[in-house]
Amino acid sequence: MSIIDIVSRSVKADLRDYALGMTAEPAETIQARSGRRRRQATVADILDATRRLLTDGTPVANLSVEQIVTEAGVARATFYLHFPDKHALIARLAEDEIAWREQIGAEVLADPNLKRVTLDAIMLEIVTRWSTDRPILKAIIALAETDERVNAIWLAAMRQVAEKAATQFRERWANSPTAPADPDTIAELFTWMFERCCHQMLTTPDDINRVADGMAEIIWRVLD
């Protein structure tokens, strides 16, 4: 290979790298990164303020944007930069609050060697989490009755929980001669039974153990 060929290849490589650099997405600047973090912090402040107001007993119907911005320490105009209205804010809260659906450990329901103590621990964890977040979940459920977006988010979350449980039920009953014909419906019924029981019965922390024990007993008898 001649020196001309070597130089030519080198130049072509440099031009190719330059072209790729021109078409690649520009790296996020320090200023852009700083702005993004400020926006995220502001949204977090607004969400946290809303959680505090709901936890302190403010009914969602009476919750105003003015109360929220005062509690969050932000300007009213800043609120509207991130949320078009209170309902959009509650919808965002709903998305955050129901993230537990991915962590409920339903896969153990398929284990043929599932121990009652394991099921008890799972139900206690879920019910305790619900009780802790009850004021916020109560607001979400109330708003879901009248707001289509919140309703869609809540229904989708419950469907995901039911689908996850149904998968485990089918695996558990796969080789059972007495397996129910419709595990999907059973899982959906369980999901909504759990939602209604927690919503209606968890009025104080003292209710956690009895609700968790009762739910575990029902599930255990169905799976047994």
Phi, psi and omega per residue, in radians:
M1 nan 2.258 -3.115
S2 -1.339 2.864 3.094
I3 -1.095 -0.525 3.123
I4 -1.169 -0.721 3.109
D5 -1.101 -0.717 -3.139
I6 -1.089 -0.824 3.139
V7 -1.104 -0.718 -3.131
S8 -1.073 -0.787 3.126
R9 -1.112 -0.688 -3.141
S10 -1.107 -0.766 3.137
V11 -1.116 -0.756 3.136
K12 -1.070 -0.693 3.129
A13 -1.131 -0.737 3.114
D14 -1.087 -0.742 3.138
L15 -1.147 -0.667 3.115
R16 -1.122 -0.781 3.121
D17 -1.096 -0.672 3.139
Y18 -1.130 -0.759 -3.140
A19 -1.111 -0.732 3.099
L20 -1.093 -0.680 3.112
G21 -1.132 -0.588 -3.136
M22 -1.269 -0.536 -3.078
T23 -1.645 -0.253 -3.120
A24 -1.220 2.733 3.088
E25 -1.128 2.307 3.132
P26 -1.138 2.493 3.123
A27 -1.164 2.593 3.130
E28 -1.152 2.248 -3.140
T29 -1.321 2.835 3.096
I30 -1.052 -0.693 -3.129
Q31 -1.142 -0.747 3.130
A32 -1.145 -0.707 3.128
R33 -1.114 -0.731 3.127
S34 -1.096 -0.734 3.126
G35 -1.128 -0.708 3.124
R36 -1.105 -0.735 3.141
R37 -1.156 -0.641 3.099
R38 -1.121 -0.723 3.128
R39 -1.127 -0.741 3.121
Q40 -1.104 -0.698 3.129
A41 -1.147 -0.681 3.139
T42 -1.153 -0.760 3.102
V43 -1.077 -0.734 3.122
A44 -1.086 -0.696 3.114
D45 -1.096 -0.728 -3.130
I46 -1.178 -0.750 3.122
L47 -1.124 -0.767 -3.137
D48 -1.121 -0.690 3.118
A49 -1.100 -0.716 3.121
T50 -1.135 -0.730 3.091
R51 -1.039 -0.762 -3.123
R52 -1.109 -0.749 -3.129
L53 -1.112 -0.754 3.127
L54 -1.179 -0.715 3.130
T55 -1.133 -0.573 3.128
D56 -1.362 -0.065 3.028
G57 1.909 0.077 3.111
T58 -1.242 2.094 3.104
P59 -1.113 2.490 -3.100
V60 -1.056 -0.561 -3.141
A61 -1.148 -0.506 -3.111
N62 -1.683 -0.089 -3.088
L63 -1.261 2.162 -3.106
S64 -1.945 2.762 3.077
V65 -1.068 -0.635 3.140
E66 -1.076 -0.747 3.088
Q67 -1.089 -0.731 -3.082
I68 -1.129 -0.841 -3.085
V69 -1.190 -0.573 3.097
T70 -1.148 -0.786 3.138
E71 -1.149 -0.653 -3.105
A72 -1.403 -0.328 -3.110
G73 1.287 0.600 3.100
V74 -2.187 2.836 3.127
A75 -1.327 2.683 3.112
R76 -1.029 -0.707 3.123
A77 -1.083 -0.615 3.124
T78 -1.130 -0.700 3.094
F79 -0.967 -0.834 -3.054
Y80 -1.296 -0.192 2.992
L81 -1.242 -0.432 -3.054
H82 -1.927 -0.501 -3.108
F83 -2.389 2.308 3.126
P84 -1.232 -0.474 3.138
D85 -2.876 3.129 -3.118
K86 -1.118 -0.630 -3.107
H87 -1.123 -0.671 3.095
A88 -1.129 -0.629 3.092
L89 -1.122 -0.802 3.126
I90 -1.129 -0.621 3.084
A91 -1.075 -0.711 3.096
R92 -1.147 -0.710 3.081
L93 -1.044 -0.707 -3.131
A94 -1.057 -0.759 3.128
E95 -1.061 -0.691 -3.133
D96 -1.277 -0.739 -3.008
E97 -1.230 -0.474 -3.078
I98 -1.710 0.281 3.095
A99 -1.098 -0.337 -3.139
W100 -1.071 -0.297 -3.108
R101 -1.072 -0.386 3.127
E102 -1.511 -0.078 -3.015
Q103 -2.155 0.355 -2.999
I104 -1.452 -0.088 3.060
G105 1.169 0.501 -3.082
A106 -1.133 -0.309 -3.104
E107 -1.059 -0.422 -3.137
V108 -1.217 -0.311 3.140
L109 -1.121 -0.411 3.135
A110 -1.430 -0.199 -3.085
D111 -1.258 2.058 3.136
P112 -1.140 -0.311 3.126
N113 -1.762 0.349 3.133
L114 -0.970 2.268 3.108
K115 -1.669 2.577 -3.136
R116 -1.066 -0.617 -3.121
V117 -1.132 -0.586 3.105
T118 -1.181 -0.798 3.112
L119 -1.076 -0.726 3.112
D120 -1.026 -0.751 -3.109
A121 -1.150 -0.700 3.131
I122 -1.108 -0.830 -3.108
M123 -1.149 -0.636 3.116
L124 -1.135 -0.687 3.131
E125 -1.125 -0.787 -3.117
I126 -1.146 -0.814 -3.108
V127 -1.151 -0.685 3.098
T128 -1.083 -0.744 3.124
R129 -1.093 -0.746 3.123
W130 -1.095 -0.778 -3.126
S131 -1.057 -0.709 3.137
T132 -1.086 -0.693 -3.087
D133 -1.718 0.222 -3.000
R134 -0.961 -0.786 -3.121
P135 -1.021 -0.645 -3.136
I136 -1.299 -0.779 3.120
L137 -1.120 -0.632 3.086
K138 -1.065 -0.741 3.125
A139 -1.135 -0.721 -3.139
I140 -1.105 -0.807 -3.124
I141 -1.118 -0.711 3.123
A142 -1.095 -0.773 -3.109
L143 -1.252 -0.498 3.122
A144 -1.111 -0.355 3.113
E145 -1.232 -0.430 -3.041
T146 -2.145 -0.326 -3.081
D147 -1.881 2.114 -3.052
E148 -1.111 -0.683 -3.095
R149 -1.181 -0.810 3.123
V150 -1.112 -0.707 3.118
N151 -1.040 -0.756 -3.128
A152 -1.128 -0.716 3.129
I153 -1.111 -0.773 -3.097
W154 -1.180 -0.775 3.118
L155 -1.084 -0.729 3.125
A156 -1.086 -0.697 3.129
A157 -1.134 -0.777 3.126
M158 -1.141 -0.631 3.088
R159 -1.109 -0.692 3.135
Q160 -1.135 -0.706 3.089
V161 -1.089 -0.797 -3.119
A162 -1.108 -0.727 3.139
E163 -1.127 -0.685 3.121
K164 -1.133 -0.765 3.122
A165 -1.149 -0.687 -3.125
A166 -1.089 -0.675 3.108
T167 -1.046 -0.746 -3.130
Q168 -1.238 -0.666 3.094
F169 -1.068 -0.780 -3.119
R170 -1.084 -0.722 3.127
E171 -1.139 -0.717 -3.102
R172 -1.167 -0.655 -3.074
W173 -1.684 0.167 -3.029
A174 -0.975 -0.698 -3.072
N175 -1.903 0.288 -3.097
S176 -1.604 2.224 3.122
P177 -1.209 -0.297 -3.126
T178 -1.914 0.389 -3.113
A179 -1.105 2.438 3.078
P180 -1.052 2.607 -3.082
A181 -1.328 -0.411 -3.036
D182 -2.338 1.317 -3.131
P183 -1.117 -0.432 3.131
D184 -1.125 -0.784 3.131
T185 -1.180 -0.692 3.107
I186 -1.054 -0.773 3.130
A187 -1.105 -0.694 3.127
E188 -1.151 -0.713 3.095
L189 -1.087 -0.761 3.110
F190 -1.055 -0.756 -3.099
T191 -1.067 -0.838 -3.121
W192 -1.282 -0.531 3.042
M193 -1.093 -0.767 3.116
F194 -1.091 -0.796 -3.120
E195 -1.052 -0.810 -3.115
R196 -1.170 -0.738 -3.132
C197 -1.094 -0.809 3.135
C198 -1.130 -0.720 -3.113
H199 -1.136 -0.698 -3.041
Q200 -1.621 -0.517 -2.965
M201 -1.794 -0.359 -3.112
L202 -1.524 1.267 -3.114
T203 -1.566 -0.418 3.105
T204 -2.465 2.816 3.083
P205 -1.031 -0.415 3.130
D206 -1.163 -0.303 -3.117
D207 -1.462 -0.193 -3.008
I208 -1.026 -0.904 -3.042
N209 -1.132 -0.731 -3.090
R210 -1.208 -0.649 3.109
V211 -1.210 -0.765 3.127
A212 -1.099 -0.760 3.131
D213 -1.116 -0.732 -3.128
G214 -1.136 -0.768 3.125
M215 -1.134 -0.724 3.117
A216 -1.092 -0.698 3.138
E217 -1.097 -0.760 3.140
I218 -1.111 -0.842 -3.116
I219 -1.112 -0.718 -3.126
W220 -1.066 -0.732 -3.117
R221 -1.207 -0.577 3.100
V222 -1.256 -0.692 -3.107
L223 -1.345 -0.466 -3.026
D224 -1.131 nan nan
